[in-house]
Amino acid sequence: MVDDQSAYVVAFLTAVLVVVLALLYRRLSSKYDFFVKQGVNGPQPSVPTGTWKNAWKIQAGEEDLERIGLYGKVFGTFDGPTPNLVVAEPQLMKSILNDEAAKYRSRRAYRVNNLILHKCLLAIEGSEPKAIKQVTGATLTTENIKKLVPRINRTVDTLAQNITKESKVNSEVNVTKCTLEYLSDALAFTLFGKDLNTDDKLKKQFITAVDSVFTVRSPGSPFACSPFLFESLGSLDDFVLRKDCLGFLTDLSYSVLKERRSQEATPVAKAVDFLDLLLMAAEEERKQAAKEKGVDEGKVEILLTDMEIVTQCVSVVVSVAHASKTCLPLALHTLAALPSIQTRLRADIEHLLQKHSASSYELVNECEYLDMFLAEMLRLYPLEYRLERECIDDVKVGEVQLKPGCVVSVPVYAIHRLSDNYPDPLTFQPDRFSPENSSKRDHNIYLPFGQAGTNSSHVGVRLSVLLTKLALAVLVSAFNMTAIDAAKVPAPYQKGFTGVPVPEELCIKAEVK
């Protein structure tokens, strides 16, 4: 009798499990005919990952290239159960990112829970409130950004000294490690006036924070991509900036802000670092608002609150770390592997040094070949595999009708490496971006700033470019760089699901000139 009851319970539980699994399967696969019904080609999805089969074993950008070859420049994929239309056709990309941008929202920004981090991503992608952009834009002008150059140059000098020391001790210089330390020094000193060389604990914390930006833990694990596929399995907060690192940067920003407010000298009188510039913007906004309303300055509310100032600081750290911690070591690797390009860049910089006598804002902005070199760097090594937008309205992309909740992806890596966009795409050719050649190119096939898209006006993007240019100008002038063994261009990327393109650790030989 007991055995019969046990058998009955087992049978019942088995039946329940089968029903639950059947319902789950039906729910997860219910939209898998979404693109088929509209005559859109694409890879066959399967439960539970959709078309992300073995995503932790392959390189996302190369997979996009392969699929464009198989299905064309518009094809359907699935992120788990979510339809994701991949679009590599220039005019449709323009519609998504510009003409009909209001029908989409940033998928990444709306997959994070922390308010400061959410606002950071909106700022980077150009979706922050217009009023905030106007207030910060009025102060973060070119002239004020130029005031930060002496601080940046001081950290560039430290970078050059570190490379000199390492080149004397070791036959190889780890430019990935040197870049991480340089960016941490530059951001701490330029944003907050903190000299990391005088505080080992703060230096370690800052390096950890910069290193954690857009980093997937255990990229070779199937679980690495779970939060990207299923919202219920977690947010993307830790991927954008680890929780403890976000807490560190937030606390540091508030602490320095409180310290500055207690000082007698006004921000307007100083304006020596980024935080001072933001305080100056807030002060100017407060005075203008008080004047317009005819009230005392202490009684007006302003847009650039302390939280907004902290958000701007964290946003700069995220965008600079994301861009420069990959771009700069890749640039040094490329120069070491391609001596003819290194020679040409050095000649142009040394010619301008006769005019400017030292690395400066004017020098790096007058060096046309440096711009061409970096443009080609960002073509071959884009900061993102894809730009992703989520539909918030019914929208038609070409002949495909999408509904709210559907995702549209622009495969930047693949677009930058398509031979019909860039002939001989794997050959590094800065001349592609000469003024003459650039004027002939469809600007929709070049998206150099990752999730920022074409938002080159964002202060984080501008500061990242400046940090990279000033470092390259000094290092190319100071060192003869050569490759390790048979280093190749393009450089290899890390294996597994990394979320964004991440190069393997890069080393070069550097000889003081």
C-alpha positions, 0 to 999 in steps of 0.5 A, spaced: 500 500 500 505 504 501 509 503 495 502 504 491 502 511 494 509 512 493 508 510 486 502 515 485 506 521 488 512 520 484 507 519 478 503 526 480 510 530 481 512 527 474 506 529 471 506 536 474 513 537 472 512 535 465 506 540 464 510 546 467 516 544 463 511 544 457 508 551 459 515 554 460 517 551 453 511 554 450 512 561 453 519 561 451 518 559 444 511 563 443 515 568 439 519 564 435 515 565 429 515 572 429 520 574 423 518 567 419 511 570 419 514 577 416 518 573 411 525 575 414 531 570 414 535 569 420 538 563 424 533 558 427 532 559 435 532 554 440 529 554 447 532 557 452 537 561 449 534 563 442 539 564 437 545 565 442 547 558 442 554 557 445 555 565 445 560 564 451 564 560 446 564 565 440 566 572 438 560 576 437 562 580 432 565 575 427 558 571 428 555 578 426 559 578 420 558 571 418 550 572 419 550 578 414 554 573 409 548 568 410 542 572 411 543 579 408 544 586 412 537 585 415 536 579 419 532 576 425 535 573 431 532 572 438 535 574 445 532 568 449 525 569 447 526 576 445 525 578 438 532 582 436 532 585 429 539 586 426 540 592 421 546 593 417 543 597 412 546 604 412 539 608 411 535 603 416 541 605 421 540 612 420 532 611 421 533 607 427 539 612 431 537 619 428 530 620 424 526 615 428 530 615 435 524 617 439 521 610 438 526 607 441 530 607 448 537 605 450 536 597 452 542 598 456 540 604 460 534 601 462 537 594 464 540 597 470 537 599 477 542 604 480 539 611 478 546 614 478 548 609 473 542 609 469 543 617 468 550 616 466 548 611 461 543 616 458 548 621 458 553 617 454 548 615 449 546 623 448 539 621 452 539 625 458 534 631 459 536 637 454 536 642 460 542 638 463 546 638 457 545 646 456 547 647 463 553 643 462 555 644 455 555 652 457 561 651 461 564 644 459 567 648 453 573 647 449 576 653 452 575 650 459 577 643 457 583 645 455 584 648 462 585 640 464 591 639 459 596 641 464 593 635 469 593 630 463 600 632 461 603 631 468 600 624 468 602 622 461 609 624 464 608 619 469 606 614 464 612 615 460 617 614 466 613 607 468 614 605 461 622 607 461 622 603 468 619 597 465 623 597 459 629 597 463 627 591 468 623 587 463 624 585 455 617 587 454 612 592 456 605 590 458 601 596 455 595 594 458 597 594 465 601 601 464 594 604 460 590 602 466 595 605 471 595 611 466 587 612 466 586 611 473 592 617 475 589 621 469 582 621 471 583 621 479 587 628 478 583 631 472 576 630 475 578 630 483 585 633 484 587 627 487 594 625 486 594 617 486 602 617 487 601 619 494 595 614 496 597 607 495 590 605 498 586 610 493 590 608 487 588 601 488 581 602 489 581 607 483 585 602 478 580 597 480 574 601 478 577 603 472 578 596 470 571 593 472 568 598 467 564 593 462 567 587 464 564 580 464 566 575 470 568 568 467 566 570 460 567 563 458 561 560 462 554 559 460 552 563 465 556 569 463 550 571 458 544 569 462 543 577 465 543 579 457 538 574 455 533 574 461 531 580 465 529 576 470 535 573 472 539 580 473 540 587 471 546 589 467 549 594 473 555 589 475 557 589 467 557 596 467 560 598 473 561 593 479 557 595 485 563 596 490 566 600 485 560 604 483 560 606 491 567 608 491 566 613 485 560 615 488 562 616 495 569 619 493 565 624 488 560 627 494 566 627 499 570 631 494 564 636 493 563 637 500 570 639 501 570 644 495 564 647 498 567 648 504 573 652 501 573 659 501 575 660 494 570 660 489 570 655 483 569 661 478 576 663 481 579 656 480 576 652 475 583 647 475 579 640 475 573 637 472 569 638 479 571 645 479 568 646 472 561 643 474 561 647 480 562 653 476 556 651 472 552 650 478 554 657 480 552 660 474 546 657 473 544 659 480 546 666 479 542 666 472 536 663 475 536 668 481 536 674 477 531 671 472 526 670 478 528 676 482 530 672 488 535 670 493 540 665 490 539 661 496 532 660 494 532 657 487 532 650 485 537 648 480 538 643 475 545 641 476 544 638 483 549 635 487 547 628 484 547 631 477 554 633 478 556 626 481 553 623 475 557 627 471 563 625 474 561 617 474 559 618 467 566 621 465 570 615 468 565 610 465 566 613 458 573 614 458 575 607 461 571 604 456 574 607 450 581 608 452 583 602 456 582 598 450 584 604 444 590 606 447 594 599 448 591 597 441 594 603 438 601 602 441 600 595 439 599 597 432 604 602 432 609 597 434 607 592 429 607 597 423 613 601 423 612 605 417 605 608 420 609 609 427 615 613 423 610 617 419 606 619 425 612 620 429 614 625 423 608 629 423 608 630 431 616 632 431 614 637 425 609 640 430 613 640 436 617 645 432 611 650 432 608 648 439 615 646 443 611 641 447 605 636 447 599 641 447 591 641 446 593 645 439 598 640 437 594 634 438 588 637 434 593 640 428 596 633 427 591 630 421 595 624 421 593 622 428 586 623 427 586 619 421 590 613 425 585 614 431 579 613 426 582 607 423 583 604 430 576 605 432 574 602 425 578 596 426 577 596 433 570 598 435 568 599 442 562 595 442 560 589 438 553 592 437 548 598 438 542 596 441 535 599 442 529 597 445 522 599 441 517 603 445 512 604 440 510 600 434 515 602 428 516 599 421 524 598 420 524 597 412 519 592 411 519 589 418 513 591 423 516 591 430 512 592 437 514 595 443 519 590 447 522 588 441 530 589 440 533 593 434 541 592 433 546 595 429 552 590 428 558 596 429 563 591 429 561 587 422 559 594 419 566 596 420 569 590 417 564 589 411 568 589 405 563 593 401 564 598 406 571 598 407 575 594 401 580 590 404 577 591 411 583 587 415 588 591 413 590 597 417 590 604 413 589 610 416 589 614 409 581 611 409 580 617 413 583 622 410 579 629 409 578 627 402 576 620 403 572 621 409 568 626 405 566 621 400 564 615 405 557 614 407 557 617 415 552 612 417 557 606 416 562 609 421 560 609 429 566 610 432 563 611 439 560 605 441 553 606 445 554 613 445 553 612 437 555 619 434 555 623 440 562 625 440 559 632 444 559 628 450 564 630 455 567 623 456 568 622 449 572 628 448 576 627 454 577 620 452 580 622 445 584 628 449 587 623 454 589 618 448 592 623 443 596 626 448 599 620 451 600 617 444 604 624 442 608 623 448 610 616 447 611 616 439 616 622 440 619 618 446 620 611 444 622 607 438 616 601 439 617 594 436 613 588 436 613 582 440 615 576 436 610 576 430 605 580 433 599 581 428 594 587 426 588 586 427 590 584 435 586 578 438 580 579 442 579 575 449 575 568 448 568 567 451 562 572 452 565 579 454 559 583 452 564 588 449 570 587 445 576 586 449 583 585 447 588 580 450 593 583 454 598 586 450 606 587 450 611 591 446 618 593 446 620 600 448 626 603 447 628 610 449 630 614 443 
